[in-house]
């Protein structure tokens, strides 16, 4: 399959059950047969952090095969608050993985967020995957996660030049993340 046959668009309410299925299939493993990501996305859709334009689906021949979600977060340093976005989660049906769909979703989400005036994205993810899209360790920016996790998995990207200049502190996720 060519990724040119993939259409990227904003998620609609009638897509919710298909997205739930994609998330369940993408994150299900033998050791995690009931992943939490589908429920997380449902909670985030109902939150103040949700940005409808940044809930994006990948469609192939009328079937949703992938999804990405960016939501509002803050970076807190004492009394200073800086806005950013969280990328969580990105998912592709197992049968469609390894074909560049996740990458297309990420790049499209970056473009959409930048066009909307957002300056940065922060994520917790695979250290070998996200740097190809320009992500760097949050420690380079003086940003810390609100939980213990290896530094190489805490990543951020500036969507605009110096988008994280002067941003320091601890990430504050919306309560829907359960952190």
C-alpha positions in Angstrom: 0.0 0.0 0.0 1.2 3.5 -0.8 0.9 6.2 1.8 -0.5 8.4 -1.0 -3.7 6.4 -0.7 -4.0 7.6 2.9 -6.2 10.6 3.6 -5.6 12.7 6.7 -8.4 14.7 8.2 -9.9 16.0 11.4 -11.7 13.3 13.4 -15.5 13.6 13.4 -17.8 12.4 16.2 -18.9 9.5 14.0 -15.3 8.3 13.9 -15.1 7.7 17.7 -15.8 4.0 17.7 -13.4 3.3 14.8 -10.7 5.3 16.6 -11.4 3.3 19.8 -10.8 0.1 17.8 -7.6 1.5 16.2 -6.2 2.5 19.7 -7.2 -0.9 21.2 -5.6 -2.9 18.4 -2.4 -0.7 18.2 -1.7 -0.8 21.9 -2.8 -4.3 22.8 0.0 -6.7 23.7 0.2 -10.1 25.3 1.2 -8.4 28.6 -1.3 -5.6 28.2 -4.5 -7.1 26.7 -6.7 -4.1 27.7 -4.7 -0.9 27.0 -5.8 2.3 28.6 -5.2 4.6 25.5 -8.7 4.3 24.1 -10.2 5.4 27.4 -7.6 8.2 27.7 -8.7 9.6 24.3 -12.4 9.4 25.3 -11.6 11.4 28.5 -9.5 13.9 26.7 -12.2 14.6 24.1 -14.4 15.8 27.0 -11.7 17.9 28.6 -10.7 21.6 28.4 -7.4 20.4 26.9 -9.1 19.0 23.8 -8.5 20.8 20.5 -10.8 19.2 17.8 -8.6 20.3 14.9 -5.7 18.3 16.5 -7.5 15.0 16.7 -6.6 13.6 13.3 -7.4 10.4 11.6 -5.7 8.5 8.7 -8.2 6.9 6.4 -7.5 4.2 3.7 -10.4 3.4 1.3 -12.9 4.7 3.8 -11.5 2.8 6.8 -9.8 4.6 9.7 -6.4 3.0 10.1 -4.6 5.6 12.3 -5.1 8.4 14.7 -3.1 11.1 16.5 -4.1 13.5 19.3 -2.5 16.7 20.5 -3.9 18.3 23.6 -3.1 21.4 25.7 -0.6 21.1 28.5 1.4 23.6 30.6 5.0 23.8 31.7 5.2 25.2 35.2 8.2 27.0 36.7 7.2 28.5 40.1 4.5 31.1 39.1 5.4 31.1 35.4 3.2 29.0 33.2 4.0 28.3 29.5 1.6 26.7 27.0 2.6 23.6 25.0 0.9 20.5 23.5 1.1 16.9 24.4 1.3 14.3 21.7 -0.5 11.3 23.1 -1.2 9.0 21.6 -0.4 8.2 18.0 -1.7 4.9 16.8 -1.9 2.8 13.6 -3.7 -0.5 13.1 -1.1 -3.3 13.3 -1.8 -4.4 9.6 -0.9 -0.9 8.5 2.2 -0.3 10.7 5.6 0.2 9.2 4.2 1.9 6.1 4.8 5.5 7.1 1.3 6.3 8.3 2.4 7.2 11.8 5.0 9.6 10.4 2.5 11.2 8.1 0.1 11.7 11.1 2.9 13.3 13.1 4.1 15.6 10.4 0.5 16.6 9.6 -0.2 17.3 13.3 2.9 19.4 13.5 1.7 21.5 10.5 -1.8 21.9 11.9 -0.5 22.9 15.3 1.9 25.4 13.9 -0.7 26.9 11.7 -2.9 27.4 14.8 -0.1 29.3 16.5 1.2 26.6 18.8 4.9 26.7 19.4 5.9 23.3 20.9 5.0 19.7 21.5 6.1 17.5 24.4 5.8 13.7 24.5 6.8 10.5 26.3 7.8 8.0 23.6 10.4 5.9 21.9 13.8 7.4 21.8 14.6 5.8 18.5 11.5 6.9 16.7 10.6 10.6 17.4 14.1 12.2 16.9 13.6 11.7 13.1 10.8 14.2 13.3 13.0 16.8 15.1 12.3 15.8 18.7 15.0 16.3 21.3 15.3 15.4 24.9 13.3 17.7 27.2 16.4 18.0 29.4 18.0 20.1 26.7 15.2 22.7 27.3 15.2 22.4 31.1 11.8 20.7 31.0 11.0 17.8 33.4 8.2 15.3 33.4 5.9 15.0 36.5 7.0 11.3 37.0 10.1 9.2 37.0 10.9 8.0 33.5 14.2 7.6 31.5 15.4 11.0 30.1 15.8 9.5 26.6 12.0 9.0 26.4 11.0 12.5 27.4 11.0 14.5 24.1 10.0 17.9 22.8 10.0 19.8 19.5 9.9 23.5 18.7 7.4 24.0 16.0 8.7 27.5 15.4 12.3 28.9 15.9 12.9 29.3 19.6 9.5 28.0 20.4 10.7 26.7 23.8 13.1 29.6 24.5 12.7 30.6 28.2 10.3 27.6 28.8 11.6 25.7 31.9 10.0 23.7 34.6 7.7 20.7 35.1 5.1 19.5 32.6 1.5 19.7 33.9 -0.8 17.3 32.2 -4.6 17.7 32.3 -6.2 15.6 35.1 -7.7 13.3 32.4 -4.2 11.8 32.0 -4.4 10.4 35.6 -1.0 11.7 36.5 
